[in-house]
Amino acid sequence: MTPSRAALVVMLVLGTSVLQAEDVPATVVVRPWTLPMPEGVGTLPQSLRDSFSNAFRQKGFVVVDGSEAHPARFEAQGLLAREKGNLILQVTVVDQPSRSVVASDMISVFEGVTAFDPINTSLAAVVQKAQDYWVRVRQDPLPVPPILDPLVFLSQDEGAEVLWQGRQSAGTVTDGQVTAPYFPFPSNAVLTLTMEKAGYRTKVFDVTLNPSQTEYPLPKLEKLRIQEMHFFTQGGRLLGAGAEYRQYFLPDWAFWSAEAYPFLQWRPDVPGSRPVAHLDVGGSVGTWLYFTADSWFRLGFQASLGLGATGTISSQTPGWYLDGTVSPFGLLVEWNLWGVLIENRLQVPYSLGFASGVLPQRWLLVGGTSPMLSIGTVWKW
């Protein structure tokens, strides 16, 4: 094949594709004839509806069932009534996105066999008008109609302010809702809203408008992390558990804390072994370094100073002892899994070697080899 012929074939293929893409058939749902229905007409309403559907098909329309799975561009409706020996038929075709009547007709004819010809002529004329409209609107699409009603936003966050159109206030949540000032948004617009409330995280989200909907639920705001308790257990501290209170001086990010961890050391498998009681207390400062508080994963840093009291009634080492520790670096990892906060802390305390204590000056490792790893959960308020 020569280059010129190849180019011609490509142009024909592309041209055919474009024509096919532009020749998308319109869809229409033909609704059942509405009341009042004339008495004693038998299958006449269904016969007329079938004729209406066939007229659409002959003009290239696709007649669909009108369910959510098959939305139609047009909706065709009919009203059939009897009055003083006459059949009165009114039909309309509605462009559903714009909610506008694009074709309609009403006819009154004497009952009898002769009524069918003028009725079918009326139905065909309505279908032709709908087809002419479809041709025009595809060549010059109509503007998207505006929303006609004020928007009402529903929220559980009483007192929260809703902002839209850049930082303009749409109102404050009162009695569970905000009625925004009217604005003629396009019916297919996507609004970017912001919700703000003292003590809560600011939330930015999108709302897709629907011309058949006036009320829109808003997402629930989440509290800033101001105070919380961290309950945990740690390797190297057997038979015990700890609690840490945190106060955030930079909400969601930086905090100071105080913790206490009582535990026992005891070897019941060793004859003559007696329990040794411990109470570790400490203070810390920490901050989250990466990712926001509503993320599923966070990474942070914590530095601590601690005191450890050790008591025993053993005859070999009677009395109480006091040790001091410092943890210059602790790694915090938080997992937000299905709404439950799970936190890990990895640190290596350094014993200060107090004369009143039992620990020499050295790094404290579990088993002499591993850092101390804790796991726990967080309760925030």
C-alpha positions as CSV (number, residue, x, y, z in Angstrom):
1,M,0.0,0.0,0.0
2,T,1.3,3.4,-1.0
3,P,1.8,6.2,1.7
4,S,-1.0,8.2,0.1
5,R,-3.5,5.3,0.3
6,A,-2.4,4.5,3.9
7,A,-3.0,8.2,4.8
8,L,-6.5,8.0,3.1
9,V,-7.4,4.8,5.1
10,V,-6.3,6.4,8.4
11,M,-8.4,9.5,7.6
12,L,-11.4,7.4,6.8
13,V,-11.1,5.4,9.9
14,L,-10.6,8.4,12.1
15,G,-13.5,10.2,10.4
16,T,-15.8,7.2,10.8
17,S,-14.8,7.0,14.5
18,V,-15.6,10.7,15.0
19,L,-18.9,10.4,13.3
20,Q,-19.8,7.3,15.4
21,A,-18.7,9.1,18.6
22,E,-21.0,12.1,17.7
23,D,-23.9,9.8,16.7
24,V,-24.6,8.6,20.2
25,P,-28.4,7.8,20.4
26,A,-30.5,9.5,23.0
27,T,-32.2,7.4,25.7
28,V,-35.9,7.8,26.7
29,V,-38.1,6.2,29.3
30,V,-41.8,6.0,28.4
31,R,-43.8,6.1,31.6
32,P,-47.2,4.3,32.0
33,W,-50.2,6.5,31.1
34,T,-51.2,8.4,34.2
35,L,-54.7,8.8,35.8
36,P,-57.5,9.5,35.3
37,M,-57.9,6.4,33.2
38,P,-61.1,6.1,31.0
39,E,-63.3,3.2,32.1
40,G,-63.8,0.3,29.8
41,V,-61.0,1.1,27.4
42,G,-59.3,-2.2,28.0
43,T,-55.8,-2.4,26.6
44,L,-55.9,1.0,24.9
45,P,-53.5,2.8,27.3
46,Q,-50.9,0.1,26.9
47,S,-51.4,0.0,23.2
48,L,-50.9,3.8,22.9
49,R,-47.8,3.6,25.1
50,D,-46.4,0.8,22.9
51,S,-47.0,3.0,19.8
52,F,-45.3,5.9,21.5
53,S,-42.2,3.7,22.3
54,N,-42.1,2.3,18.7
55,A,-42.2,5.9,17.3
56,F,-39.2,6.8,19.4
57,R,-37.3,3.7,18.2
58,Q,-38.1,4.5,14.6
59,K,-36.4,7.9,15.1
60,G,-33.3,6.3,16.6
61,F,-34.0,6.7,20.3
62,V,-33.2,4.0,22.7
63,V,-36.1,3.1,25.0
64,V,-34.9,2.1,28.5
65,D,-36.6,0.8,31.6
66,G,-35.8,4.0,33.6
67,S,-34.2,2.2,36.6
68,E,-31.1,3.6,38.3
69,A,-29.0,1.2,36.4
70,H,-30.3,2.7,33.1
71,P,-30.9,6.4,33.5
72,A,-32.6,8.1,30.6
73,R,-31.9,11.5,29.1
74,F,-35.6,12.0,28.2
75,E,-38.8,11.0,30.0
76,A,-42.1,10.7,28.0
77,Q,-45.4,10.8,29.9
78,G,-49.0,10.6,28.8
79,L,-52.4,11.4,30.2
80,L,-55.5,9.7,28.8
81,A,-59.0,10.6,29.8
82,R,-62.6,10.3,28.5
83,E,-65.0,13.2,28.5
84,K,-68.5,13.3,26.9
85,G,-67.7,10.6,24.3
86,N,-64.2,12.0,23.5
87,L,-60.8,10.6,24.2
88,I,-58.4,13.3,25.4
89,L,-54.7,12.6,25.2
90,Q,-51.9,14.8,26.4
91,V,-48.2,13.7,26.0
92,T,-45.0,15.5,27.0
93,V,-41.3,14.8,26.6
94,V,-39.0,16.2,29.3
95,D,-35.2,16.7,29.1
96,Q,-34.4,15.4,32.6
97,P,-31.0,17.1,33.2
98,S,-32.6,20.6,32.6
99,R,-36.1,19.6,33.8
100,S,-37.6,21.3,30.7
101,V,-40.5,20.2,28.4
102,V,-39.0,19.9,24.9
103,A,-42.1,18.5,23.1
104,S,-45.8,18.2,23.9
105,D,-49.2,17.9,22.3
106,M,-52.8,17.5,23.3
107,I,-55.5,16.0,21.1
108,S,-59.3,15.4,21.6
109,V,-60.9,12.9,19.3
110,F,-64.2,11.0,19.1
111,E,-64.0,7.5,20.4
112,G,-63.9,4.8,17.8
113,V,-61.7,3.2,15.2
114,T,-61.1,6.5,13.5
115,A,-59.4,7.9,16.6
116,F,-56.2,5.9,16.1
117,D,-54.9,7.7,13.1
118,P,-55.0,11.2,14.6
119,I,-53.6,9.9,17.9
120,N,-50.7,8.2,16.1
121,T,-50.1,11.4,14.1
122,S,-50.0,13.4,17.3
123,L,-47.5,10.9,18.9
124,A,-45.3,11.0,15.8
125,A,-45.3,14.8,15.8
126,V,-44.2,14.8,19.5
127,V,-41.4,12.4,18.8
128,Q,-40.2,14.5,15.8
129,K,-40.1,17.6,18.0
130,A,-38.0,15.6,20.5
131,Q,-35.6,14.5,17.8
132,D,-35.3,18.0,16.4
133,Y,-34.5,19.3,19.9
134,W,-31.8,16.5,20.4
135,V,-30.1,17.5,17.1
136,R,-30.1,21.2,18.1
137,V,-28.9,20.6,21.7
138,R,-26.0,18.5,20.5
139,Q,-24.9,21.2,18.1
140,D,-25.3,23.9,20.7
141,P,-25.5,22.4,24.3
142,L,-27.8,24.2,26.7
143,P,-26.2,25.8,29.8
144,V,-26.5,23.8,33.0
145,P,-29.6,25.0,34.9
146,P,-28.9,26.6,38.3
147,I,-30.0,25.2,41.6
148,L,-33.3,26.9,42.5
149,D,-33.5,26.4,46.2
150,P,-31.2,27.4,49.1
151,L,-28.9,24.7,50.3
152,V,-29.3,23.2,53.8
153,F,-26.3,21.5,55.4
154,L,-27.0,19.0,58.3
155,S,-24.3,18.6,61.0
156,Q,-24.0,17.1,64.5
157,D,-21.3,19.7,65.4
158,E,-23.3,22.4,67.0
159,G,-21.6,25.8,66.8
160,A,-19.3,24.9,63.9
161,E,-18.9,27.4,61.2
162,V,-19.4,26.4,57.5
163,L,-17.3,28.3,54.9
164,W,-17.7,28.2,51.2
165,Q,-16.7,30.1,48.0
166,G,-13.2,30.7,49.3
167,R,-13.5,31.8,52.9
168,Q,-17.0,33.2,53.0
169,S,-19.2,32.1,55.9
170,A,-22.3,30.2,54.9
171,G,-23.5,30.2,58.5
172,T,-23.1,28.5,61.9
173,V,-24.6,25.1,62.8
174,T,-27.7,25.8,64.9
175,D,-30.1,23.0,65.9
176,G,-28.2,20.6,63.7
177,Q,-28.3,22.6,60.4
178,V,-27.1,25.6,58.4
179,T,-29.3,27.2,55.8
180,A,-26.8,28.9,53.5
181,P,-27.5,32.1,51.7
182,Y,-29.0,31.4,48.2
183,F,-26.6,31.3,45.3
184,P,-27.5,30.0,41.8
185,F,-24.9,27.3,41.6
186,P,-25.0,25.1,38.5
187,S,-27.0,22.0,39.3
188,N,-23.9,19.8,38.7
189,A,-21.5,21.9,40.7
190,V,-19.0,20.5,43.2
191,L,-18.6,22.8,46.2
192,T,-15.5,22.8,48.4
193,L,-16.6,23.5,52.0
194,T,-14.6,24.1,55.1
195,M,-15.8,23.4,58.7
196,E,-14.2,25.1,61.7
197,K,-14.9,24.8,65.4
198,A,-12.7,25.7,68.4
199,G,-11.0,22.6,69.8
200,Y,-11.7,20.6,66.7
201,R,-9.7,19.9,63.5
202,T,-10.6,22.0,60.5
203,K,-12.1,19.9,57.8
204,V,-12.1,20.6,54.1
205,F,-14.3,18.5,51.8
206,D,-16.3,18.5,48.6
207,V,-20.1,18.3,48.2
208,T,-21.6,17.3,44.8
209,L,-24.8,19.1,44.2
210,N,-27.9,17.3,43.0
211,P,-30.9,19.3,41.5
212,S,-33.4,17.0,43.3
213,Q,-31.7,17.4,46.7
214,T,-31.8,20.4,49.1
215,E,-30.3,18.9,52.2
216,Y,-26.7,17.7,52.5
217,P,-25.2,15.9,55.5
218,L,-21.7,17.1,56.6
219,P,-18.9,14.9,58.0
220,K,-18.4,14.9,61.7
221,L,-15.5,16.9,63.1
222,E,-12.7,15.3,65.1
223,K,-11.4,16.8,68.4
224,L,-7.9,18.2,68.5
225,R,-5.6,16.2,70.8
226,I,-5.4,18.3,73.9
227,Q,-5.3,15.7,76.8
228,E,-4.9,12.0,76.7
229,M,-3.9,8.9,78.6
230,H,-1.6,6.3,77.3
231,F,-1.9,2.8,78.8
232,F,1.0,0.5,78.0
233,T,3.2,-2.4,78.9
234,Q,6.9,-2.6,78.2
235,G,9.5,-5.3,77.7
236,G,11.9,-5.7,80.6
237,R,9.2,-4.7,83.1
238,L,7.4,-7.9,83.9
239,L,4.2,-8.3,86.0
240,G,3.1,-4.6,85.6
241,A,1.6,-1.9,83.5
242,G,2.0,1.8,83.1
243,A,0.0,4.9,82.4
244,E,1.1,8.2,80.9
245,Y,-0.8,11.5,81.0
246,R,-0.2,13.9,78.1
247,Q,-1.0,17.6,77.9
248,Y,-0.6,19.1,74.4
249,F,0.8,22.6,74.4
250,L,0.6,22.5,70.5
251,P,-2.7,20.7,69.8
252,D,-2.2,17.4,67.8
253,W,1.6,17.8,67.8
254,A,3.7,18.7,70.8
255,F,3.2,17.6,74.4
256,W,4.6,17.2,77.9
257,S,3.8,14.1,79.9
258,A,4.1,12.4,83.3
259,E,4.0,8.6,83.7
260,A,4.1,5.9,86.3
261,Y,4.9,2.2,85.9
262,P,4.6,-0.2,88.9
263,F,5.8,-3.8,88.4
264,L,7.3,-6.8,90.1
265,Q,10.3,-9.0,89.6
266,W,9.8,-12.5,90.9
267,R,11.0,-16.0,90.1
268,P,8.5,-18.4,91.5
269,D,10.4,-21.2,89.9
270,V,13.4,-20.5,92.0
271,P,13.2,-21.9,95.6
272,G,13.4,-19.1,98.2
273,S,12.9,-16.3,95.6
274,R,11.1,-13.2,96.9
275,P,9.3,-10.6,94.8
276,V,11.1,-7.3,94.2
277,A,8.7,-4.3,93.9
278,H,9.5,-1.4,91.5
279,L,7.9,1.9,90.8
280,D,9.2,4.0,87.9
281,V,8.0,7.5,87.5
282,G,9.1,10.1,84.9
283,G,8.5,13.2,82.9
284,S,8.8,13.7,79.2
285,V,8.5,16.1,76.4
286,G,7.7,14.9,72.9
287,T,6.4,15.8,69.5
288,W,5.0,14.1,66.4
289,L,7.3,14.7,63.4
290,Y,5.5,13.3,60.4
291,F,1.9,13.0,59.3
292,T,-1.3,14.5,60.7
293,A,-3.3,13.3,63.7
294,D,-6.0,11.7,61.5
295,S,-3.5,9.7,59.5
296,W,-3.3,5.9,59.9
297,F,0.4,6.2,60.7
298,R,2.5,8.7,62.7
299,L,6.1,9.0,63.7
300,G,7.4,11.1,66.6
301,F,10.1,11.8,69.2
302,Q,10.1,11.7,73.0
303,A,12.9,12.6,75.6
304,S,12.4,11.6,79.2
305,L,13.8,11.9,82.8
306,G,12.9,9.2,85.3
307,L,13.2,8.0,88.8
308,G,13.0,4.3,89.8
309,A,12.2,3.1,93.3
310,T,13.1,-0.5,94.2
311,G,11.9,-2.2,97.3
312,T,12.5,-5.8,98.7
313,I,12.1,-7.7,101.9
314,S,15.0,-10.0,101.0
315,S,17.5,-10.6,103.8
316,Q,20.3,-10.1,101.4
317,T,19.2,-6.6,100.1
318,P,16.7,-5.2,102.5
319,G,15.2,-1.7,102.2
320,W,14.4,0.7,99.4
321,Y,16.7,2.1,96.7
322,L,16.4,5.1,94.3
323,D,17.8,5.2,90.8
324,G,17.8,8.0,88.2
325,T,17.6,7.6,84.4
326,V,17.5,9.7,81.3
327,S,16.3,8.8,77.9
328,P,17.6,11.4,75.5
329,F,15.9,9.8,72.5
330,G,12.7,7.8,72.2
331,L,11.0,6.8,69.0
332,L,7.2,7.0,68.9
333,V,5.1,5.1,66.3
334,E,1.3,5.4,66.3
335,W,-1.1,3.3,64.3
336,N,-4.7,4.4,63.8
337,L,-6.4,1.1,62.9
338,W,-10.2,1.1,62.5
339,G,-10.6,4.0,64.9
340,V,-8.3,2.4,67.6
341,L,-5.0,4.1,68.4
342,I,-2.1,1.7,69.0
343,E,1.2,3.2,70.0
344,N,4.8,1.8,70.2
345,R,7.7,3.5,72.0
346,L,11.3,2.4,71.5
347,Q,13.9,3.8,73.9
348,V,17.2,3.1,75.7
349,P,17.3,4.7,79.2
350,Y,20.7,5.6,80.6
351,S,21.2,4.9,84.3
352,L,22.8,7.9,86.2
353,G,24.4,5.6,88.8
354,F,23.0,7.2,91.9
355,A,24.7,6.2,95.1
356,S,21.3,5.4,96.6
357,G,20.4,3.0,93.8
358,V,21.1,-0.5,92.7
359,L,21.9,0.3,89.0
360,P,25.4,1.2,87.8
361,Q,26.0,4.0,85.3
362,R,25.3,2.4,82.0
363,W,22.7,2.0,79.1
364,L,19.8,-0.2,80.2
365,L,19.0,-2.9,77.6
366,V,16.6,-5.8,77.8
367,G,18.7,-8.9,78.2
368,G,21.8,-6.7,77.7
369,T,21.1,-6.5,73.9
370,S,17.7,-5.0,73.0
371,P,16.1,-1.5,73.5
372,M,12.9,-1.3,75.6
373,L,9.8,-1.6,73.4
374,S,6.4,-0.7,74.7
375,I,2.9,-1.2,73.3
376,G,-0.3,0.4,74.4
377,T,-3.4,2.3,73.5
378,V,-4.4,5.9,73.8
379,W,-7.6,7.4,75.3
380,K,-8.1,11.0,74.3
381,W,-10.6,13.7,75.3
